[in-house]
Amino acid sequence: MADRRDQAGQSTVEWLGLVLLVALLALGLATIAGARLPGYALARALADRLICAAGLGRESCGVFGSELATAYGAELAHTVRRRAPTIAYEDGMRALPVDFRSCRQDPCSMGVADGEVLDSLQGEPVTLFVHVIDCRADPPPELERADADCSGERAGKLYLQFWAYYPGSQSLKALPGDAGFHNDDWESLQLRIGDGGAEARASSHHGYNYEGGAGNWLSDAGLAERQAWGPAGGRYYISGGSHAGHASQSNKALGRWTPSDGIRLVPVEEVARGRWGDTSFAVTAPWLKRVYRDPEYLGTD
């Protein structure tokens, strides 16, 4: 009887290994095909379903979960998915964070003006690009951190950066015409996870914010630097026009939002290493910013 159980267990392990191998091959095909070429969606869906079937956990399933598992390993992928924020948009805002590989014009990023929103009106999924800096003692082997600064206060902590891309930004949206407009916009919500729990901050113009309000004006203008970390509440508040963010807002009812489990999460490390890493933007791409390597950096350049 014991021999039969051992044989059954071995068969299960072999089956899981085969499933994972097929899933990774499918994922490779999806990457080669590119997001806008035939075969991408089918290969991506196949990879997702097979990795879910291998039992990597509910958080590895669903919306493009296999990309996280491939980049970070199952355990860290679970943490990234669980820590993804609910996005709360400013009243009247219609823009959504999207995947620049398939949408680089404002019209394809526009969604409904209120309620729950998962996709733009042209079918672009709400997307956040993820970057992980694991400064703990034993990071998973899938994760590369050769260029990361894990010195001093960073040691022992896990940093998760959720990057939002918008095709355009207009900081002075109240003014007529194109005042304050520029193509491309990258903003972020960043988490710092340590023994004391999780803290969050959001990029806003030239600095970082925790709460919204006039108290942020000096750091927004780059006249004052501050870390702006505060207790993570699981939400990412985004202003219209400029897309400046903050991590907390008291008594804020959600009139328009994207739930955390409805966001497509894309490991930006894979994007930066591939052919998309040379993409030209009107602003600095996340993987070229100093904070991408130094998670405690106070600037957004």
C-alpha positions as CSV (number, residue, x, y, z in Angstrom):
1,M,0.0,0.0,0.0
2,A,2.8,2.4,0.9
3,D,4.5,1.7,-2.4
4,R,1.3,2.6,-4.2
5,R,1.1,5.9,-2.3
6,D,4.7,6.7,-3.1
7,Q,4.2,5.9,-6.7
8,A,1.0,8.1,-6.8
9,G,2.9,11.0,-5.1
10,Q,5.8,10.7,-7.6
11,S,3.3,10.7,-10.5
12,T,1.6,13.8,-9.1
13,V,5.0,15.6,-8.8
14,E,5.9,14.5,-12.4
15,W,2.5,15.7,-13.7
16,L,3.0,19.1,-12.0
17,G,6.4,19.5,-13.4
18,L,5.1,18.7,-16.9
19,V,2.2,21.2,-16.4
20,L,4.7,23.9,-15.4
21,L,7.0,23.2,-18.3
22,V,4.1,23.5,-20.8
23,A,2.9,26.7,-19.0
24,L,6.4,28.3,-19.3
25,L,6.6,27.3,-22.9
26,A,3.2,28.9,-23.6
27,L,4.4,32.0,-21.7
28,G,7.5,32.2,-23.8
29,L,5.4,32.0,-27.0
30,A,3.2,34.8,-25.6
31,T,6.2,37.0,-25.0
32,I,7.7,36.4,-28.4
33,A,4.4,37.0,-30.1
34,G,3.9,40.4,-28.5
35,A,0.8,41.9,-27.0
36,R,-0.6,43.1,-30.3
37,L,0.2,40.1,-32.5
38,P,-2.0,37.0,-33.2
39,G,-1.5,34.2,-30.7
40,Y,-0.6,36.4,-27.7
41,A,-4.0,36.2,-26.0
42,L,-4.3,32.4,-26.5
43,A,-0.8,31.7,-25.3
44,R,-1.3,33.9,-22.3
45,A,-4.6,32.4,-21.3
46,L,-3.2,28.9,-21.7
47,A,-0.2,29.7,-19.5
48,D,-2.5,31.2,-16.8
49,R,-4.8,28.2,-16.7
50,L,-2.0,25.7,-16.6
51,I,-0.1,27.5,-13.8
52,C,-3.4,27.7,-11.8
53,A,-3.9,23.9,-12.4
54,A,-0.5,23.3,-10.9
55,G,-1.7,24.7,-7.6
56,L,0.3,27.8,-7.2
57,G,-2.6,29.4,-5.3
58,R,-5.7,31.4,-6.1
59,E,-3.7,34.7,-6.3
60,S,-1.6,33.2,-9.1
61,C,-4.7,32.6,-11.1
62,G,-7.1,35.0,-12.8
63,V,-5.9,38.2,-14.4
64,F,-2.6,37.4,-16.0
65,G,-1.3,35.8,-12.8
66,S,1.3,33.6,-14.5
67,E,3.5,36.6,-15.4
68,L,4.0,37.2,-11.6
69,A,4.8,33.6,-10.8
70,T,7.3,33.3,-13.6
71,A,9.1,36.5,-12.6
72,Y,9.0,36.2,-8.8
73,G,8.2,32.6,-7.9
74,A,4.9,31.4,-6.4
75,E,5.3,32.8,-2.9
76,L,6.4,36.3,-3.8
77,A,3.8,36.4,-6.6
78,H,1.2,35.6,-4.0
79,T,2.4,38.6,-1.9
80,V,2.4,41.0,-4.9
81,R,-1.2,40.0,-5.9
82,R,-2.4,40.2,-2.2
83,R,-0.8,43.7,-1.8
84,A,-2.1,45.1,-5.0
85,P,-4.1,48.2,-4.2
86,T,-7.7,49.1,-5.0
87,I,-7.4,52.2,-7.3
88,A,-9.6,55.1,-6.5
89,Y,-10.1,57.8,-9.1
90,E,-10.9,61.5,-8.7
91,D,-14.6,62.3,-9.4
92,G,-15.1,62.9,-13.1
93,M,-11.8,61.3,-14.2
94,R,-12.1,59.0,-17.1
95,A,-8.5,58.0,-17.8
96,L,-7.2,54.6,-16.8
97,P,-3.7,53.3,-16.3
98,V,-3.0,51.0,-19.3
99,D,-0.3,48.9,-20.9
100,F,1.8,51.2,-23.1
101,R,2.7,48.3,-25.4
102,S,-0.9,48.4,-26.8
103,C,-2.2,51.9,-25.9
104,R,-0.3,55.2,-26.3
105,Q,-3.1,57.5,-27.2
106,D,-5.6,59.1,-24.7
107,P,-8.7,57.7,-26.5
108,C,-7.8,54.1,-25.9
109,S,-7.3,54.7,-22.1
110,M,-10.7,56.3,-21.4
111,G,-13.3,54.4,-19.4
112,V,-16.7,55.1,-17.9
113,A,-16.9,58.1,-15.6
114,D,-18.2,56.3,-12.4
115,G,-18.7,53.0,-10.7
116,E,-16.4,49.9,-11.0
117,V,-14.2,50.0,-14.0
118,L,-12.0,47.1,-15.2
119,D,-11.3,48.1,-18.9
120,S,-11.3,51.1,-21.1
121,L,-14.1,51.6,-23.6
122,Q,-11.8,50.2,-26.2
123,G,-11.1,47.1,-24.2
124,E,-7.7,47.9,-22.6
125,P,-7.4,46.3,-19.2
126,V,-6.5,48.4,-16.2
127,T,-2.8,47.7,-15.8
128,L,-0.1,48.3,-13.2
129,F,3.5,47.4,-13.8
130,V,5.2,45.8,-10.8
131,H,8.8,46.2,-9.6
132,V,10.1,44.2,-6.6
133,I,13.1,45.1,-4.5
134,D,13.6,42.3,-2.0
135,C,16.1,43.4,0.7
136,R,15.4,40.5,2.9
137,A,18.1,38.0,3.8
138,D,17.0,35.2,1.4
139,P,15.2,36.6,-1.7
140,P,13.7,34.0,-4.1
141,P,16.2,32.8,-6.8
142,E,13.9,34.1,-9.6
143,L,14.4,37.7,-8.5
144,E,17.4,39.6,-9.6
145,R,18.6,42.4,-7.3
146,A,22.1,43.0,-8.5
147,D,21.5,46.7,-9.0
148,A,19.3,47.3,-6.0
149,D,20.4,49.4,-3.0
150,C,19.7,47.4,0.1
151,S,22.0,49.2,2.4
152,G,21.2,50.8,5.8
153,E,17.5,51.1,6.7
154,R,16.6,49.2,3.5
155,A,18.1,45.9,4.8
156,G,15.5,43.3,5.8
157,K,12.6,45.0,4.0
158,L,10.5,44.1,0.9
159,Y,9.6,46.9,-1.4
160,L,6.8,46.7,-4.0
161,Q,6.4,49.4,-6.6
162,F,3.2,49.6,-8.6
163,W,3.7,51.8,-11.7
164,A,0.8,53.3,-13.6
165,Y,1.2,54.5,-17.2
166,Y,-1.1,57.0,-18.9
167,P,-0.7,58.1,-22.6
168,G,-1.0,61.8,-21.6
169,S,-0.9,64.2,-18.7
170,Q,-2.4,67.7,-18.2
171,S,-1.4,69.1,-14.8
172,L,-3.2,72.4,-15.4
173,K,-6.5,70.8,-16.5
174,A,-8.6,73.7,-15.2
175,L,-7.0,76.0,-17.8
176,P,-8.2,76.1,-21.4
177,G,-6.2,74.6,-24.3
178,D,-3.1,72.4,-23.8
179,A,-1.6,74.2,-20.8
180,G,0.5,71.8,-18.7
181,F,0.0,68.9,-21.2
182,H,2.7,66.4,-22.1
183,N,2.7,63.0,-23.7
184,D,3.2,59.9,-21.5
185,D,3.0,59.8,-17.7
186,W,4.4,57.4,-15.2
187,E,3.2,57.5,-11.6
188,S,3.5,55.0,-8.7
189,L,2.3,53.6,-5.5
190,Q,5.1,52.2,-3.4
191,L,5.0,49.8,-0.5
192,R,7.6,49.1,2.2
193,I,7.0,45.9,4.1
194,G,9.0,45.1,7.3
195,D,8.6,43.6,10.7
196,G,6.3,46.5,11.7
197,G,3.8,46.0,8.9
198,A,3.3,47.6,5.5
199,E,3.7,51.3,4.7
200,A,2.8,53.2,1.5
201,R,3.6,56.4,-0.4
202,A,2.5,57.6,-3.8
203,S,4.4,59.7,-6.4
204,S,3.1,63.2,-7.0
205,H,4.9,65.5,-9.5
206,H,8.4,66.0,-8.0
207,G,7.9,64.2,-4.7
208,Y,5.8,61.8,-2.7
209,N,2.5,62.1,-0.7
210,Y,0.7,60.0,1.9
211,E,-2.4,62.1,2.5
212,G,-3.9,64.4,-0.1
213,G,-4.3,68.2,0.4
214,A,-2.5,71.5,0.3
215,G,0.2,70.3,2.7
216,N,1.8,68.5,-0.3
217,W,2.4,71.6,-2.4
218,L,6.1,72.1,-1.4
219,S,7.1,68.5,-2.1
220,D,5.0,68.5,-5.3
221,A,6.9,71.5,-6.6
222,G,10.3,69.9,-5.6
223,L,11.0,72.6,-3.0
224,A,11.0,70.1,-0.1
225,E,11.9,66.5,0.2
226,R,10.2,64.0,2.5
227,Q,9.8,60.3,2.7
228,A,6.0,60.4,3.1
229,W,5.6,56.8,4.3
230,G,2.4,56.0,6.2
231,P,0.4,52.9,7.2
232,A,-0.7,51.1,4.0
233,G,-4.5,51.1,3.7
234,G,-4.8,49.1,0.5
235,R,-5.9,52.0,-1.7
236,Y,-4.2,54.2,-4.3
237,Y,-5.9,57.6,-4.8
238,I,-5.3,59.2,-8.2
239,S,-6.1,62.8,-9.2
240,G,-7.4,63.6,-12.7
241,G,-5.3,65.4,-15.2
242,S,-1.9,65.1,-13.6
243,H,-2.5,61.6,-12.2
244,A,-0.7,62.7,-9.0
245,G,-1.4,60.2,-6.2
246,H,-1.6,59.7,-2.5
247,A,-1.9,56.6,-0.3
248,S,-4.6,57.7,2.2
249,Q,-7.6,59.9,2.3
250,S,-10.0,60.2,5.3
251,N,-13.7,59.4,4.7
252,K,-13.3,59.2,1.0
253,A,-16.2,57.4,-0.7
254,L,-15.4,55.6,-3.9
255,G,-17.3,56.9,-6.8
256,R,-15.1,55.3,-9.4
257,W,-12.7,52.5,-8.7
258,T,-10.9,49.4,-9.9
259,P,-10.8,46.6,-7.3
260,S,-7.3,45.1,-6.6
261,D,-8.3,41.7,-8.0
262,G,-9.4,43.3,-11.3
263,I,-6.0,44.9,-12.1
264,R,-3.7,43.3,-14.6
265,L,-0.2,43.1,-12.9
266,V,2.8,43.1,-15.2
267,P,6.4,42.5,-13.9
268,V,8.2,45.6,-15.2
269,E,11.6,43.8,-14.9
270,E,10.6,41.5,-17.8
271,V,9.5,44.6,-19.9
272,A,12.7,46.5,-19.2
273,R,15.0,43.6,-20.2
274,G,13.1,42.9,-23.4
275,R,12.7,44.9,-26.6
276,W,10.3,47.3,-24.9
277,G,13.1,48.5,-22.6
278,D,14.3,50.9,-25.3
279,T,10.9,52.5,-25.7
280,S,11.1,56.3,-25.9
281,F,8.8,58.3,-23.6
282,A,8.4,62.0,-23.1
283,V,9.1,61.4,-19.4
284,T,11.6,59.0,-17.7
285,A,10.6,55.3,-17.7
286,P,10.4,53.6,-14.3
287,W,13.4,51.4,-15.0
288,L,15.6,54.4,-15.6
289,K,14.6,56.3,-12.4
290,R,16.8,56.3,-9.4
291,V,14.0,55.1,-7.1
292,Y,13.8,51.9,-9.2
293,R,17.2,50.9,-7.6
294,D,17.0,52.9,-4.4
295,P,13.5,52.4,-2.9
296,E,14.1,55.1,-0.2
297,Y,15.0,57.8,-2.7
298,L,13.1,61.0,-2.2
299,G,12.8,62.2,-5.8
300,T,10.9,61.0,-8.8
301,D,13.5,61.7,-11.4
